Amino acid sequence: MDRAGRAGRRPRGAAARAVAVAVVVTALAPACTRPGPSPSPSVSVSVSAAPTATATPRAPGFVVLTDVDPRIRTDIRYATAHNFVGRPVAGYLEPLCLLTRQAAEALRRVQDAALARGRSLKVYDCYRPRRAADDFVTWAKQPGEQQMKAEFYPRVAKSKLFDEGYIGAPTAHSRGSTLDLTLVDVPTPTQAPYAPGQPLVSCTAPRGQRFGDNSVDMGTGFDCFDPLAHTDSPGITGTARENRRLLRQLMTDGGFVNYDREWWHYRYRDEPWPDTYFDVPVARTSVPSG
């Protein structure tokens, strides 16, 4: 999961005032969801937008990715039970990818490049509300909740997930320009649905044995809390290593930065809200109309 990322220039004026439904300044936690590739700011500004009787809170400049590019596949795991907590995560009201428009437009250009190589992008997670990151932290403190361990963290004790940087808050995803994704073949194979309670197989198992994701082989499954998930892990060779390199090349050329401990995790370099953490839910009503 990722550290809050870098400090940067904050949008000013009317745009900034429009998001200030409630602004809470908090010190950054020492262990944060998905450590970012550069130093974190010393304080974070959390925009927590609870619904009111007079207005529906929206994240300024955010879009639904499929409205910008319907060619990009989506598999929003935190809106389902197929994730490391084993249930839908707080704040995911709809299985949508929300992003800042800048990140979505950049991703559309990456999709053009991917299609030219006979591949398509598929996203697993995009904007993530603050409440979702807090849900992960709460879950991590409940030792009895480990029903998905066999798939997502088979070789890491749950008690170590904080210490090893896998779980924490806030997360760069809450700024709206960070996403988790993979590559799929074109045409894209059908993916079998996950059935809650089905036998689990380690995310580090060979592709033919682990969950039948229609992703190309990346060496591990998505959200695999294991050193093999490091982008340049020496334990990943052959086709899987080449697939990781292709994804990184496409995303880097498109203006994104990889977190080197997770092959799927990328942040748009020129993100418009570098130190603002939103908490509107993942839903179409959270996106400005028009």
Beta strands, then each sheet from edge to edge (+ up, - down):
strand 1: 23-27
strand 2: 43-47
strand 3: 62-64
strand 4: 73-74
strand 5: 98-100
strand 6: 119-125
strand 7: 178-185
strand 8: 256-258
strand 9: 265-268
strand 10: 276-278
sheet 1: 1+ 2- 10-
sheet 2: 3+ 5-
sheet 3: 4+ 6+ 7- 9+ 8-
end
